[in-house]
Amino acid sequence: MSRAARRVCSVIASSVGNQVPATLPTSGVTSCRECWPGRASFPARPWGRMEAMREPFDLGLAAHVAAEAIGEPGKRRFRVMAIGEGTDAVCIWLEKEQLAALGDALRQALGDVQAEEAAAPDEAPVFPAIWRCEFKAGQLTLAMDREEQQFELRGEPLAPEDDLPASCSFRFTFAQARALVPRIAAIIAAGRKPCPLCSAPMDPQGHVCVRANGHHPH
């Protein structure tokens, strides 16, 4: 995705420094640093990791893109996966808040463009056992190309490792994004239900409500 073609750019979420997820602007600009300073946080890359790691990896346009949660509620792990036109595939592990922020950003961005039919969801795309690129994301960045009707998702590793690329990115169509948004919403909703009294997540094995018994943990 060329820099000139980008119309919206947003930092989605970051595990570095507990940044608050950004909100996508409504007007088109090429650089979020220039167009809306203060709306998104760009944490400094620690430990000089860009110099220590290899070049960024770009999958290109994804043939399939999917989101998934693995494990029981309360112990789930979340990831976004994409398969390229060839055999390469990427896997970016996320925090739940990052995945939720990605879904919100996609929904908001799609609401500002002309509606089109969503792509049929992939029921069971075959993802490889070995990934071309796999890591836990410290930061996600979403870019939007209105002319090509595509998004670009870019993730940067949370921890610096010599065998990881500096970043991993892939593109997907508006139609794929429209199918991905409800999938992300369903994943988030399938987690632990909040307690109606204290709003804390309730575990399947039980829940100690501080408002019900007056006990506050120390």
C-alpha positions in Angstrom: 0.0 0.0 0.0 1.7 3.2 -1.1 2.0 6.1 1.3 0.2 8.4 -1.2 -2.8 6.1 -1.4 -3.4 6.0 2.4 -6.4 7.9 3.5 -6.7 6.9 7.2 -4.0 5.7 9.5 -4.5 4.7 13.2 -2.6 3.1 15.9 -5.1 0.5 17.1 -3.7 -0.6 20.4 -0.4 -1.2 22.1 0.8 -3.3 25.0 3.8 -0.9 25.5 3.0 1.7 28.1 -0.8 0.9 28.2 -1.7 3.2 25.4 -5.4 4.0 24.9 -6.8 2.7 21.5 -7.0 5.5 19.0 -10.1 6.7 17.2 -10.1 6.9 13.4 -10.4 10.4 12.0 -13.2 11.2 9.6 -11.2 13.2 7.1 -8.6 11.7 4.8 -4.9 12.4 5.4 -1.7 10.6 4.8 0.0 10.7 8.2 -1.6 10.5 11.6 1.5 12.1 13.1 0.8 15.2 11.0 -3.0 15.3 10.8 -4.2 14.7 14.3 -1.3 14.8 16.9 -2.3 13.6 20.3 -5.1 11.4 19.0 -2.8 8.3 18.9 0.2 7.3 20.9 3.4 6.3 19.1 5.6 4.7 21.8 9.3 4.8 21.4 10.7 1.5 20.2 12.6 0.0 23.2 16.1 -1.4 23.1 16.8 -0.3 19.5 14.8 -3.2 18.2 14.5 -1.9 14.7 18.3 -2.2 14.3 18.4 -5.6 16.0 15.8 -7.3 13.9 15.4 -8.1 10.3 13.6 -6.2 7.6 9.8 -5.8 7.8 7.8 -8.6 6.3 4.8 -7.8 4.0 2.5 -10.7 3.1 0.7 -8.6 0.4 -3.0 -9.0 -0.3 -4.4 -11.8 1.9 -6.5 -14.6 0.2 -7.9 -15.4 3.6 -8.0 -13.5 6.9 -9.4 -14.7 10.2 -9.6 -14.0 13.9 -9.6 -16.7 16.6 -9.7 -17.2 20.3 -8.1 -20.4 21.8 -8.8 -21.7 25.3 -11.5 -21.5 28.0 -13.1 -18.1 29.0 -10.7 -16.3 31.3 -7.7 -18.1 29.9 -8.2 -17.4 26.2 -5.5 -16.4 23.7 -6.4 -14.2 20.7 -4.9 -14.0 17.3 -5.4 -12.6 13.8 -4.2 -14.8 10.9 -3.8 -14.3 7.2 -2.8 -16.5 4.2 -1.2 -14.9 1.1 -1.8 -15.8 -2.5 1.0 -18.4 -2.2 1.9 -20.6 0.7 3.0 -17.9 3.1 0.9 -17.2 6.2 1.2 -14.9 9.2 -0.1 -15.1 12.8 -0.2 -12.1 15.1 -1.1 -12.8 18.8 -3.1 -10.1 20.5 -4.5 -9.1 23.9 -8.3 -9.1 24.0 -8.4 -5.4 24.2 -6.3 -5.1 21.0 -8.6 -7.4 19.1 -11.7 -5.5 20.4 -10.1 -2.2 19.3 -9.3 -3.6 15.9 -12.9 -4.6 15.4 -14.1 -1.2 16.6 -11.7 0.6 14.2 -12.7 -1.5 11.2 -16.4 -1.0 12.0 -16.0 2.8 12.3 -13.9 3.0 9.1 -16.4 0.9 7.1 -19.2 3.1 8.3 -17.6 6.0 6.5 -17.5 4.3 3.1 -20.1 3.1 0.6 -21.7 -0.1 1.7 -20.9 -3.2 -0.3 -21.5 -6.9 0.1 -19.4 -8.7 2.7 -17.2 -11.5 1.6 -18.4 -15.0 2.5 -16.8 -15.9 5.8 -14.1 -18.6 5.7 -15.7 -21.6 7.4 -12.4 -23.4 7.9 -9.5 -22.0 6.0 -6.4 -24.3 6.2 -3.7 -22.5 8.1 -0.2 -24.0 8.2 1.5 -25.5 11.2 4.5 -23.3 10.5 4.1 -19.6 10.1 6.1 -17.4 7.9 5.8 -14.8 10.6 4.4 -15.2 14.1 4.7 -13.1 17.3 2.8 -11.3 20.0 2.0 -7.8 19.0 3.2 -4.8 21.0 1.6 -2.4 18.6 -1.0 -2.6 15.8 -1.4 0.0 13.0 -4.4 0.1 10.6 -4.2 1.9 7.3 -7.1 2.4 4.9 -6.9 2.8 1.1 -10.2 4.1 -0.3 -9.1 3.9 -3.9 -8.1 0.2 -3.7 -10.8 -0.5 -1.1 -8.3 -2.2 1.1 -7.0 -2.1 4.6 -3.5 -2.8 5.7 -2.8 -4.2 9.2 0.7 -3.9 10.5 1.9 -5.5 13.8 5.2 -4.9 15.6 6.6 -7.5 18.1 6.2 -6.8 21.8 9.6 -8.1 22.6 12.8 -7.8 20.5 14.2 -11.0 19.1 16.8 -11.4 16.4 14.8 -14.0 14.5 11.7 -11.7 14.2 11.1 -9.2 11.5 10.8 -5.5 12.5 7.1 -5.7 11.6 4.6 -7.9 9.8 1.9 -6.5 7.6 -0.8 -7.7 5.2 -3.7 -6.2 3.2 -7.3 -7.3 3.0 -10.3 -6.0 1.1 -13.3 -4.0 2.4 -15.4 -7.1 1.8 -13.1 -9.3 3.9 -13.2 -6.6 6.6 -17.0 -6.6 6.7 -17.0 -10.3 7.3 -14.3 -10.0 9.9 -16.0 -7.4 12.1 -18.9 -9.6 13.3 -16.5 -12.5 13.8 -14.4 -10.3 16.1 -17.6 -9.1 17.9 -18.6 -12.7 18.5 -15.2 -13.6 19.9 -15.2 -10.7 22.3 -18.8 -11.5 23.4 -18.0 -15.1 24.1 -15.8 -14.3 27.0 -16.6 -14.2 30.7 -19.8 -12.4 31.5 -19.5 -9.4 33.8 -21.1 -9.6 37.3 -24.3 -7.4 37.3 -23.3 -6.0 40.7 -19.5 -5.4 40.6 -18.9 -5.7 36.8 -15.9 -8.0 37.4 -15.7 -11.0 35.0 -17.3 -14.1 36.4 -15.4 -17.4 36.2 -17.2 -20.7 35.4 -16.2 -22.2 38.8 -17.6 -19.3 40.7 -17.3 -15.6 41.6 -16.7 -13.7 44.8 -18.5 -10.4 44.4 -17.1 -7.7 46.6 -20.4 -5.8 46.5 -22.5 -8.8 47.5 -20.5 -9.8 50.6 -18.8 -6.5 51.4 -15.3 -8.1 51.2 -12.6 -6.1 49.5 -9.4 -8.0 48.7 -6.2 -6.6 50.0 
